[in-house]
Amino acid sequence: MEFLWFALIGLAAGWLASQLGRGQGGGLVGMLCLGVVGAIVGGWLFRLLGFAPTNLLGALVTATVGAVIVLWIVRRIPRRR
């Protein structure tokens, strides 16, 4: 059951990050991956700062902040043509 919540929060965080970052769609799998990686990055960053999410909303905020950071980093990587 925890995996299902983790996936749903990741999906929501990926969608929110793509909306905040004016991103292209990326599809369901792309948003899920972005949200899951964002949850890991956000959790690591928030723990460094001394914060820890205690409820569903906190987990969503943490994952979204992490996903926005990941999206920002990915967009800074030059692409080959």
Residue pairs with C-beta under 8 A, 6 or more apart in sequence:
5 56
6 36
6 39
7 32
7 36
9 35
9 39
9 56
9 59
9 60
9 63
10 32
10 33
10 34
10 35
10 36
10 38
10 39
10 63
11 28
11 31
11 32
11 35
12 35
12 60
12 63
12 64
13 34
13 35
13 38
13 39
13 60
13 63
13 64
13 66
13 67
14 26
14 30
14 31
14 32
14 33
14 34
14 35
14 36
14 38
14 67
15 31
15 35
16 60
16 64
16 67
17 23
17 34
17 35
17 38
17 64
17 67
17 68
17 70
17 71
18 24
18 25
18 26
18 31
18 34
18 71
20 64
20 68
21 68
21 71
21 72
21 75
23 71
26 34
34 67
34 70
34 71
35 63
35 64
35 67
37 66
37 67
37 70
38 63
38 64
38 65
38 66
38 67
38 68
38 69
38 70
38 71
39 59
39 62
39 63
39 66
39 67
40 66
41 66
41 67
41 69
41 70
42 62
42 63
42 64
42 65
42 66
42 67
42 69
43 53
43 62
43 63
43 66
44 66
45 65
45 66
45 69
46 52
46 53
46 62
46 65
52 58
53 59
53 61
53 62
